[in-house]
Amino acid sequence: MEVELKLLLSPADNDKLLRHPLIAAHARAPVRTQQLSARYFDTPDLHLLRHGAGLRVRKVDGIWIQTMKAGGSVQSGLHQRNEWEGPVDRPWPRLGKLRKLIGDDPQWLQVLAADGLKDRLEPLFVVAVERHTWDLDVDGNQIELVLDHGHIERHGRQVPVNEIELELKDGDPASLFAFALRLQEHIPQRLSNTNKAERGYMLCRQTGTVPVRATAVQLAPDASAAEARLAILNNCLQHIQRNENAVIEGDDAETLHQMRVGVRRLRSALKLFEPLAPCPPEILEDIRWLGSELGAARDWDVLLASTLTHIQAHPGSRNGVMDLQALALKSAQDKRHAAAQALLSQRYTRLLLAMGLWMQQPADDTDEPATDFAKRTMQRLHKKLLKRSRRMNEGEPDTIHRTRIAAKRARYALEFFQSLYRGKGPRAYLKTLSAVQEELGRHNDLVVADRLLRELAQENDAAAPTIQFARGYLQALQATQPPDQDAIRAELHALRLP
């Protein structure tokens, strides 16, 4: 099993890395430099990719080396994959030799047993890099540090490669995060969740940046609470990081929304497991900062795409609303740019590395079953939700907001633990909470819209009359279409925990 961290850095910092005293202090031998060119193979219908595998042939010191990587996962930025590697006598895969390396693993033998696989394989793209390699001893942990500089190419199209790989050869995975954090103090980096093969396939499929929603958490029936914690936190981090590039490179509002949801899920998960493993305050502060950066951009997206459309659609609205939308669009774009810059910042990289390092540390010694922990947690959250709902008051928007947050936390928690339940009980509960959250969310959108419009008025005197009209219209809408608090309270009190 290959275990490694991947970090992106600017080519301008390569010389700084090559001369870095931290590397010299831990290197067991002089740096090795190689020119590497690898061809990646698959079928026209991408059979290997669809099964989570990558196959390459690369020439190393005059010898052709065949490598297949498959399965595994990326958790907190830590890549863990099965790897089978051995020499071949040509620049083309030898599937027979690969089967021998795999041995008796039925899953991957079945992948290679596909009809006509040998004849359908073709080279899809080439990865060509100059590689610098150091063998490090870091407090007894054996780490291979690699700097790759080059490109990935398919049919004349290229994407650059400039990355660090920290591969654990022997020792504690936490040492990878700790060393990366020390390196990051002097050289700006970004944690990467995509490997070279994945980037090459992006060239093949010409895929853009698309929003990625949360995947279901799968917990074993006999999982402990500590095991559930790690699985849930990793699920939240994957949700965040899989939307990262789309927020940086694209302009789809949904990608930013999904990343913000990922941060909210992460904060909820950390709160759930606080008695088991309190998160360090400095990490919590950085997560709050990240949520704030994404939230500011998301609020303007909602105002622009949803809230202001109510005014535009109204026959009595003024022509100036179009100008108001233009001002809101400019603010939304500015906040989106600020969010992207936050993701490119070293504070964000430190947050991910620090989070990964902390998660490698053992939680409090407990053998409590996850089923017991989930039951106790859901009872507490349900009780709090009912308490919040009883305190809702139309004249106090904060009380409605707190009820919405309580519903959201209960919903996230049950989604985290859903695989531990049998039957359809969780579905009915989640459906009700989603409906409550949506209705109260519409009310919250109007509250947020009023705040944003007041900010916009302070910055744009000429648009003040139009903004005042919009505020009045939305306030009237809020007054005439308030959430039915009595119905919500009744619905929540009728709910039964699964």
N, C-alpha and C positions, 0 to 999 in steps of 0.2 A: 504494500500500500504506500503510494507516494503522498507525502505530507509537505505542503509548501505554502508560503505566502508570496503573492505577486504584487509588486508595487511599480507604478509608473513614475517616471521622472523626465525632466526636460533634458534633451541632448546637451544643452549648454552646461549641465551639471555633471556630465560624465567624467570630465577630468578631475573635478573635485572628489568624486567617488573613488577614482583610481588612486588618488593620493591621500585618502582619508586615514588619519592616524588610528581610528577605532578599528578599521580593518587590519592595518598593519600589526596592531597590538594582539590580535587574535588569530592571525593567519599561521597555519602550520607549515606552509610551503610558499614559494613564490607564485604569483598569479600565472595562470595558463591562458594563452590566447589561441583561439581557433576561428577559422572561417567555416561556417556551417550552412549547408543548403539541404532542406528537407522537402520531399514531395509528399503531399497528403492524398490519400486514395479513398474513393468511395464509388458507389454506383450512381448512374444518372438520377435515380429516384432517392438518393441519399439514404440507403438502407442502414449504413452504420450510424449515421447521425441520428436517425429516428430511434435507434436502440441505445443511444447514449454512449457511443464508442467513437474513437478516432484512430486512424491507422496511417502511419508514415514510414518512409524509408529515407534514411539520412546517411551520408558518407562521413565517417569519423576516422581520421588518421589512415585513410586509404581503405577502410573496411566499410561495407554497407551494413547498416544496423536497422533492423525492422522493429518498430515499437507500436504496440496497441495500448491505448489508455481507455478505460471504460468504467462506468458506474461512479460510485463515490458521491461526494457532495462538496458544497462550498458553505462553510459555516463560520460566521464572523470574519469572512475574508480568507479563511484557512481552506485551501484546496486539498481534498483527500480523494485519490482515485486509485483504482487497480491499475497496475502497469506490468506488461509482459514485453521483454526486450531481448533480442538476440541477433547474431550475425546472419546475413544471407549472402548469396553469391551473385546478386544482381540488383540493379536499382528498381526492383519491382517486388511486391510482397510474395512471400512463400507461405500460403495458408496452412500447409501441412506442418511446417515447423512451428507456426503460431499455435496450432492446436496442441502440440506437444508441450509448449510452454504453459498453456492454460491448464493442462492436466485434466482433472475430473470436475471442473466447474461447469455444471449443465447449462446455466444461463448463457454464458458467453460462447460455449461450444454450439449451442443452438443458433446463436446469431451468425456464426460462421458457416452453419450448415444450410443456409438459404440456397434455394435452387439457382444454379448458374452463377454463384457469387464470384468465383474465380475469373470467369470470362467477362463479367460485367464491370469489374473494377477498372477505374480509369483515374489518372492524376487530375486533381481538381485545382490545386493551387500550390505555390511554392513559398516556403519561408526561408529567407536568406538573411543571416545575421553574422556579425562579428561578436564572438562570445569571449568574455573574460570570466575566469572561474577561480574562486578562492576556496580553500578548505579551512574552515574556522573551528576553533575550540573555544566555546563561550561557556565558561563555568562548568566544564565537563560535558556540555552538549555539543555534539558534532553537527555542524551546519555547513552546507554547501551554498556559497553566495555566488550568484551568476548575474552578470550584466550583459544583456543582449541589445545590440544596436543594428537595425537593418530595416527590412520591409517584408510585407506579404504581397504576393503578386498573383493575379489571375487574368489571363488574356490581355496583358498590357496595363491593367489597372492595378495600382499599388496603394497600400496603406502603410504608414510608418510603424516601426516597432522600436521602442526604447523603454526597457523595463528591467527591474531587478526581480530575481527569484531567490527566495530563502528556503532551501529544502532541508528538512530535518533528516539527517542520516542516522542519528542515535541520540536519544534523550527526551526531554520534555517539550511538547509543542508550545508551551508558554514562553520558552526561550526565544522562539521566532518573533513573537509580538514584542518582547522586551528588547531584543536587539534592534528591531525595526524602529521602535520608539526612540532609542538612543541615536540611531542613524538620522532619524527625521529631525532631530534637534538642529542639525547642521545642513541637511540637504532636503529641500522641499520634495514631497512625494504624494502620490495618490494611491490608495488601496484599490486593487483591481480584482474584479470577480469574473473576468473573461480571459480565457487563455488564447494562445495563438491560433489553435484549431478553430475555436469558436469565431474568432475574427475573420479567419479565412472563409468559413462557411457563410458569414455575413456578406462577403464579396460574391460568393456563388449565388446566394439567394437574393442579393440586392435588397435586403430588408432595411427598413428605416427604424426609427425609434418609436416604439408603441408602448402604451400604458400596460403595466403588469399588475394584476390584482393579487391579493393574498391567496395563497394556496391553503388547503385544509391541513390542519395539524393532525398527524397520525400518531397516537400514543398506544403502546402495548397495554393490554388489559391489566398486566401485573406490573406496570411501570411504577416507580417510586415518584414521590413529589419532586425530588431532586432531579430525576431524569426528565420529568415533565417540564420542569423549569428550563432546562437547557434546550429541549426541543422547541418550546414555545418562543424563547428569546431568539433562537436561531431563525425560526420562521419569520419573526418580525423584522429581523435584520435583513433577511433575504428580500422581503417585500420592499424595504427601503432602498437597498442597493440595486435591485433590478430595475428601478425607475431612475436611478441616478443619472446615467448618460442621457436619457431622454429629456430630463429637465435641463441639463447643461446644453445639449445640442439642438433640441427641438423647441416647438412652441405650442404643443398640444396641452391644453389646460388640464386634461384628464391625467396626464402623467404626473404633474405636480400634485394634483389632488390625491392620487394613489400614494405618492411618497409621503405626503402629509398624514394620510390615514395610517401608513406604516409607522410613522413616529408616534402617533396617538396609541396605536396598538402596543408599541414597545413600552410607552410610559405606563399604560394600564397593566401590562404584564409585570413590569418591575414593581409596581405597587402591590399586585397580587402576591408576589413572592418575597415581599420585604421582610416578613417574619423569618423566612428561611435563609435569605441571603441579602442583607441590605446593600443597595447599590452605593458606591462611594459618592459623596456629595459633589465632587468635581465633575464626575460623569453625568450626574443628574442635571447639573447646571448647563453643561454643554448640550444635552438633549433638549432642555428647555429653550436654549438659544436656537438650535436647529428648528424646533417646532415653531418658534416665533418668526424666523426668516421665511419658512414655507407658508405659515399661516397668513402673513401679511400679503404675500402674493396671491394666495388662494382667495382671500376676502375680496380683492379687487376683481378677480376672475368671476366670482359669483355675482358681484354687483353689475358687472358689464354684461355677462351672458344670460343672467336670470332676472335679477331684481329690476333693472332699468327697462327690461322688455315689457313689464306691466304698464309702464307709463307710455312707451312708444305705441303700444297697441290700443291705447285709449283714445277715442275720437276727440276728446277735449284737450289732448296734449298739445304743447306748443312746438313750433318748428325748432326752437332752441334746444330741444331734447337731443337732436342729432349732434349739436355742438357739445352737449354734455357728455354724450357717449364717446366723442373723440377725446375729450379731456380724461375720461375714465380709462379709455384704451391706453393713453400715454402713461397714466399712473400704473396700470396693470403691467405694461411692458417694462417700466422702470423697476417695479417690485420683482418681476420675473427675472430680470437681469441680476438684481441683488441676490435673489435666491440661488441662481446659478453660480455667482461668485462665492457665495457661502460654501457651496459644495466643492469648489476648487480651492478653498482655503486650507491652510495647514491645521486650523482648529478642527475642521471636519475630519481630516485624516487622523489627527491625534485622538479624536473621539472614537473612531472605529477601532484603532489599534488598542486604545486603553480598554474599550469594551471587550475586545477579544481576549486581552490579557486577563482581565478580571473574570471572565467566564471560564477560563481555564483553571481558576482556583476552586477547590472543593467548597461546597456549601456546608452549612451546619450538618453535623452527622445525624441524619434522621432516616429511618426506614419507613416512614409513613407512606402508605400506598397513595398513589395519585388519586384513586377513586374517593378515598376518605377526604383528602385535601380538597378535591373539587366540590364535594358535597358540602363541606363546612364553609368553603368560600362562597358558593352560590347562595347559601342560606343567609350569610352576612350581607351580600350585595343586594339580595331581594328585599331584605328587611330595610336596608338603607334607601332603596328605590321607593318603597311605599311611604317611608317617612318624608322623603323629599316631595313626593307627589301631594301629600296632605298639606304641605306648606306652600304650594303654588298659589300665587296671588297675581292677578292681572296687573295690578298697579305697581308691582315690583318685578321688573324683568329678570333680575338676578335669580329669583326663586324658580322661574321657569327654566332658566339656563341651567341651574343646578340639577333640576329634575332630568333634563335632557342628557347631561353628563352622566348622571347615575344610570340612566337607561343604557347609554352607550357602553359604560364599563361592564354592566351586567351582560350585555350582548357579547362584547369581546370575550369575556371570561367563558361564557358558555360555548362560544365558537372554539376557543382554545381547547376546552375539555370535551367537546361533542363526541369524539371517537370513543370515549369511555362509557357512553350511554347506549342503551338499547331502545329500540322502538322509535316512534315518531314524536315523543314528548318534547325533545329539544326543538324540533322544527316549529311547533306551534308557539312555543315560548319566544323563539327568535323572531318569528313573523310578527308577533304582537309588539315586541320591543322595537323592531325596525319601523313599524308603522308609527309608533309613538315618537320615536326619534325623528322621523321625517316631518311629522306635523309640527313638533316643537322647533325643529330646525328651520322651517319656513318663518316662524316667528322670530327666531334669532337672526336670520338673514336680514330682516327688516330693521332690527335694532342695530346691527353692524352697518347696514347701508346708511342709516342716519348719521352715524359717527364718521364714516368715510366722506359723505357729502359735506359735512361741516368742515372737515379738513380741506376738501377741494375748494370750498368757498373762501377759506382764508388765503389760499394761494392764487385765486383767480377772481379778482374783483369784478371784472367785466361780465363774468358768468353768474354773478351772485343772484340776479333775479330768476334765472332758469333753475339754478340749484335750489333756491327757496321754494319754487313751484314744485320741483321733484320731491323735496322733503315733505312738503305739505300733502302731496298726493299719497306718498308711501305711509305717512302717519295716519291718514284717513283710512287707507287700506288695512293697516294694522288694527285700527279701532273697530272697523266694520267686520273684519274677518279674524277675530282672535281665536286661538286654539280652544277647543271645547274642553276646558279643564275638568269639568265634572265627568264627562264621558271618559277622559283619559284616566282619571282616578278610579272610576268604576271598573274599567278594563284591566288596569293593573292589579286591583284588589281581587279581581276574579281569577287572575293567573295562578296556576299551580306549578311549582317547580317540578321539572322532570325527575 
